[in-house]
Amino acid sequence: MREALFLLADLWMIFAGYFYGWRFIRRYGNYLLGLEWMVVATSGSNFLLWSLLGAKSDSVLYDLAYFFDAFSRSVGITLILVLGLMKVTHRYKPSRGVDVAVFGVAMVAALFLRPFHGADLHTDRGAFWVSVFYVVVNLLTAVFLCYFVKRLWGAGARWPAVWTALATAAGTTIAITYDFFPLPFDDANRTIFYTAALATWGTQGFVYFRAYRALHDRNAALDPYPARTAGAPV
């Protein structure tokens, strides 16, 4: 039963990432959110394949799993998420150069941070501070998401605001639990935790898309001016 729930949670995250990522790009031209959603989905696909092939620690899929994990936890579902949502909160649209630069930073961060995964936080000071960093950037992102919830509520999108707040709270709980508070009743592979994490991340992808759509539609009804491109004359 645990394995079945894990697979369902992973499939849900994969679907949400690819489906809503494509809709971000196709419908709104938001490449930051669209590509990051697809990175999350690709991470889930890699994790699923690695699990089905035996979950061996010497597999290249194992290294890729931690690369994708570091990518999203450091820059993806933090800085990239904030910049992407600013299109509907501040009418801000980064230039293609900014898009490329931010994803480049995320890749460099992932390559640098990936080796710290799996280390003992009690004996490896580097791994400890990397884990602290992940929690701090998540909390900073949550502050912006609280502002996003406020904007939704003020726009009359009450249910999207409530669901965004709940999804953000769940995501922050996962972020804090990830390295510092392993579940005492979980198994050696942390199946229960990863099931909850995958389900939460998939739900965040779905909820944030719906919230983005609600605020975009509200802005379109009230504001005839398109989102400005970074660096373009006002």
Disulfide bonds with the S-S distance in Angstrom:
none
